Amino acid sequence: MYRCATFVVFLVLGIAVQLSNGTEVNVKDKDNNLCLYAKLMVNFRVSYEVAVNEVLTAEFELPASVASDGSTCDSTSSMFKLNFGEGHSWSVNFTREGKIYQVDTITFSYNLSDASIFPNSTSTETTTIYVKPEIKDVGVDTFYSCQSEDTYETDSVRQTLRNVLIQAFVINNSTSENITLCAADVPTTPAALIAIVLPTTTTTVPTPTTTTTAPTTTVPPTTTTTAPTTTVPPTTTTEAPVTNSTTTDAPVTNSTTTDAPVTNSTTTAPPPTPTPTPTLPAPTTGKYKLQPDVNSTACLLADFGLRFKIKDEEMNFEPNGTAVTGKCEMNSSELVLTSSTVTIKFTFTNDTKKFRLHALNVTGKTSSGVEFSTANTNLTLWEATIGSSYMCNKEQNYTINADLSIYTFELRVQPLAVEKGIFSTAEECFLDSDLSFLVPIAVGVALSFLIILVLISYLIGRRKSRTGYQSV
């Protein structure tokens, strides 16, 4: 759903509505200053298997009591992560550009082994899904507010948000008095503006790992003020003065002129020169890593520069400002990179003591504004032995499907069995190996052998033709 935001001042006139109780979280930075505030309600509806061809649906809400371990914030990116129940979590990533910020990714992880929510589930895995909401163009030092329901549906999960009140980049340890409304909350008449009850203080906040219920605030009475009438002054138009001018004809001179013979000629215009497509510079190399929590070492490492070709349109992936999420498991791992225009999901698997890139999902918008979504879930790329990394510094081109090709630069990945948070010994691609110089040599030898065969065949054929003509 498109969530175009409209900025309004907090102390507006009209209908006053107080948000109902929900989940409240306060995140502090390294200096113990409030840097992110959120209060909202989330409803989850998850379908899961209980037997062959039998599916049940679990419906539950984000509880008021959650832990915010893993929440972070700095000057350009922030995230609040809410952990609840037996291994469930819900997080939101924000990025800031200048005087506006936006939501990049909403990540929901649910543990199917939690029998209190998913009774009789046939699976005990923790599943993670990602959505990219259209919450953007929120002014810095303002709250984002959306009391209307906002639903996101992906695979077997439906998430419904309501009564949302978030300030992602709190300034000077104090929440703002201004809000940015979502499109659904913008009133249809100017007199029906909504006043949101914002938190009145930021001094009594819970610790980063727990949350409390916000105190009840009395809503001020509704006051309607009639806007003053503005009179538009009349417009007067003055015509420019007319200037008369006199032209004196030059004297006429009579002369006799002999016409030259007419020669008809045809000139063919040169064909238009096509405008060459500008060559993109090499993409910036991004360095990405996944950590189970802030106190753990990395479980997945990836360095590469990336370029896409979507239906004949090429674009470089920009790592600056990219949100990094995913998961690490015993036999598989996922890396999800979300920029302002593209979301990429890499899925790695462990097959017969080797890892490989098994699936690639890409969604986003091209530089010309065309939206796309494409995937391939049956790949065998970047294969290397478990306990080592895969490396290919030279440019590689992979055709993912009919619509998508990717180009990698300075690639090195280790999605499993990372030790001490650093890359293990690399297994190089053929282009990087010392044997790559043999390819042109082998081609040259093969061509020489082919030429010799043709020459021998020609000589044999010529000799036979000469023996056929004997003198009588």
ChimeraX attribute file (.defattr): number of C-alpha atoms within 10 A of each C-alpha:
attribute: neighborCount
match mode: 1-to-1
recipient: residues
	/A:1	9
	/A:2	12
	/A:3	17
	/A:4	16
	/A:5	23
	/A:6	18
	/A:7	17
	/A:8	16
	/A:9	13
	/A:10	18
	/A:11	14
	/A:12	18
	/A:13	18
	/A:14	17
	/A:15	17
	/A:16	19
	/A:17	14
	/A:18	16
	/A:19	21
	/A:20	15
	/A:21	15
	/A:22	22
	/A:23	22
	/A:24	24
	/A:25	30
	/A:26	24
	/A:27	30
	/A:28	21
	/A:29	16
	/A:30	10
	/A:31	7
	/A:32	11
	/A:33	17
	/A:34	23
	/A:35	25
	/A:36	26
	/A:37	23
	/A:38	18
	/A:39	24
	/A:40	22
	/A:41	22
	/A:42	20
	/A:43	15
	/A:44	17
	/A:45	15
	/A:46	17
	/A:47	15
	/A:48	19
	/A:49	17
	/A:50	16
	/A:51	12
	/A:52	7
	/A:53	6
	/A:54	8
	/A:55	11
	/A:56	14
	/A:57	14
	/A:58	13
	/A:59	14
	/A:60	11
	/A:61	14
	/A:62	21
	/A:63	16
	/A:64	19
	/A:65	18
	/A:66	20
	/A:67	19
	/A:68	23
	/A:69	17
	/A:70	18
	/A:71	24
	/A:72	20
	/A:73	22
	/A:74	16
	/A:75	12
	/A:76	13
	/A:77	21
	/A:78	22
	/A:79	23
	/A:80	24
	/A:81	23
	/A:82	26
	/A:83	22
	/A:84	17
	/A:85	16
	/A:86	14
	/A:87	13
	/A:88	18
	/A:89	20
	/A:90	19
	/A:91	18
	/A:92	20
	/A:93	24
	/A:94	22
	/A:95	25
	/A:96	23
	/A:97	13
	/A:98	8
	/A:99	10
	/A:100	15
	/A:101	24
	/A:102	22
	/A:103	22
	/A:104	28
	/A:105	26
	/A:106	19
	/A:107	18
	/A:108	20
	/A:109	18
	/A:110	21
	/A:111	19
	/A:112	23
	/A:113	18
	/A:114	18
	/A:115	12
	/A:116	10
	/A:117	18
	/A:118	23
	/A:119	15
	/A:120	17
	/A:121	18
	/A:122	14
	/A:123	15
	/A:124	13
	/A:125	13
	/A:126	15
	/A:127	13
	/A:128	16
	/A:129	15
	/A:130	20
	/A:131	16
	/A:132	19
	/A:133	17
	/A:134	15
	/A:135	20
	/A:136	21
	/A:137	20
	/A:138	26
	/A:139	22
	/A:140	23
	/A:141	22
	/A:142	26
	/A:143	28
	/A:144	27
	/A:145	26
	/A:146	26
	/A:147	21
	/A:148	15
	/A:149	15
	/A:150	19
	/A:151	15
	/A:152	16
	/A:153	11
	/A:154	10
	/A:155	8
	/A:156	11
	/A:157	17
	/A:158	15
	/A:159	19
	/A:160	16
	/A:161	18
	/A:162	20
	/A:163	20
	/A:164	23
	/A:165	25
	/A:166	23
	/A:167	24
	/A:168	32
	/A:169	29
	/A:170	23
	/A:171	17
	/A:172	11
	/A:173	16
	/A:174	18
	/A:175	24
	/A:176	19
	/A:177	16
	/A:178	20
	/A:179	28
	/A:180	27
	/A:181	26
	/A:182	23
	/A:183	16
	/A:184	17
	/A:185	18
	/A:186	19
	/A:187	12
	/A:188	9
	/A:189	7
	/A:190	10
	/A:191	16
	/A:192	15
	/A:193	18
	/A:194	21
	/A:195	21
	/A:196	24
	/A:197	19
	/A:198	20
	/A:199	17
	/A:200	13
	/A:201	9
	/A:202	14
	/A:203	10
	/A:204	8
	/A:205	18
	/A:206	16
	/A:207	16
	/A:208	20
	/A:209	17
	/A:210	19
	/A:211	20
	/A:212	16
	/A:213	14
	/A:214	17
	/A:215	9
	/A:216	12
	/A:217	12
	/A:218	8
	/A:219	13
	/A:220	11
	/A:221	9
	/A:222	13
	/A:223	11
	/A:224	12
	/A:225	8
	/A:226	6
	/A:227	8
	/A:228	6
	/A:229	6
	/A:230	6
	/A:231	6
	/A:232	6
	/A:233	6
	/A:234	6
	/A:235	5
	/A:236	6
	/A:237	6
	/A:238	5
	/A:239	6
	/A:240	6
	/A:241	6
	/A:242	6
	/A:243	5
	/A:244	5
	/A:245	5
	/A:246	5
	/A:247	5
	/A:248	5
	/A:249	6
	/A:250	6
	/A:251	6
	/A:252	6
	/A:253	5
	/A:254	6
	/A:255	5
	/A:256	5
	/A:257	6
	/A:258	5
	/A:259	6
	/A:260	6
	/A:261	6
	/A:262	6
	/A:263	5
	/A:264	5
	/A:265	5
	/A:266	5
	/A:267	5
	/A:268	5
	/A:269	6
	/A:270	6
	/A:271	6
	/A:272	6
	/A:273	6
	/A:274	6
	/A:275	6
	/A:276	6
	/A:277	6
	/A:278	6
	/A:279	7
	/A:280	10
	/A:281	9
	/A:282	13
	/A:283	19
	/A:284	17
	/A:285	18
	/A:286	17
	/A:287	14
	/A:288	20
	/A:289	20
	/A:290	24
	/A:291	17
	/A:292	14
	/A:293	11
	/A:294	12
	/A:295	8
	/A:296	11
	/A:297	16
	/A:298	22
	/A:299	22
	/A:300	26
	/A:301	21
	/A:302	19
	/A:303	18
	/A:304	22
	/A:305	22
	/A:306	23
	/A:307	22
	/A:308	20
	/A:309	16
	/A:310	19
	/A:311	12
	/A:312	10
	/A:313	11
	/A:314	18
	/A:315	17
	/A:316	17
	/A:317	22
	/A:318	19
	/A:319	20
	/A:320	11
	/A:321	16
	/A:322	21
	/A:323	21
	/A:324	16
	/A:325	20
	/A:326	22
	/A:327	20
	/A:328	19
	/A:329	14
	/A:330	9
	/A:331	14
	/A:332	18
	/A:333	21
	/A:334	22
	/A:335	23
	/A:336	22
	/A:337	20
	/A:338	26
	/A:339	19
	/A:340	18
	/A:341	16
	/A:342	20
	/A:343	23
	/A:344	17
	/A:345	19
	/A:346	18
	/A:347	21
	/A:348	26
	/A:349	21
	/A:350	20
	/A:351	14
	/A:352	8
	/A:353	10
	/A:354	14
	/A:355	28
	/A:356	24
	/A:357	23
	/A:358	20
	/A:359	19
	/A:360	20
	/A:361	16
	/A:362	20
	/A:363	17
	/A:364	19
	/A:365	16
	/A:366	18
	/A:367	11
	/A:368	7
	/A:369	9
	/A:370	9
	/A:371	12
	/A:372	14
	/A:373	14
	/A:374	15
	/A:375	16
	/A:376	13
	/A:377	13
	/A:378	11
	/A:379	14
	/A:380	13
	/A:381	14
	/A:382	21
	/A:383	23
	/A:384	22
	/A:385	18
	/A:386	20
	/A:387	18
	/A:388	20
	/A:389	26
	/A:390	25
	/A:391	24
	/A:392	22
	/A:393	16
	/A:394	13
	/A:395	15
	/A:396	15
	/A:397	12
	/A:398	12
	/A:399	11
	/A:400	18
	/A:401	10
	/A:402	9
	/A:403	14
	/A:404	20
	/A:405	17
	/A:406	17
	/A:407	19
	/A:408	22
	/A:409	20
	/A:410	18
	/A:411	24
	/A:412	22
	/A:413	26
	/A:414	30
	/A:415	34
	/A:416	27
	/A:417	21
	/A:418	19
	/A:419	13
	/A:420	11
	/A:421	16
	/A:422	15
	/A:423	20
	/A:424	17
	/A:425	12
	/A:426	17
	/A:427	18
	/A:428	19
	/A:429	18
	/A:430	12
	/A:431	14
	/A:432	15
	/A:433	11
	/A:434	9
	/A:435	9
	/A:436	12
	/A:437	11
	/A:438	10
	/A:439	9
	/A:440	10
	/A:441	11
	/A:442	11
	/A:443	11
	/A:444	12
	/A:445	11
	/A:446	11
	/A:447	12
	/A:448	11
	/A:449	12
	/A:450	11
	/A:451	12
	/A:452	11
	/A:453	11
	/A:454	10
	/A:455	12
	/A:456	11
	/A:457	11
	/A:458	11
	/A:459	10
	/A:460	10
	/A:461	11
	/A:462	11
	/A:463	10
	/A:464	10
	/A:465	9
	/A:466	9
	/A:467	8
	/A:468	8
	/A:469	8
	/A:470	6
	/A:471	4
	/A:472	3
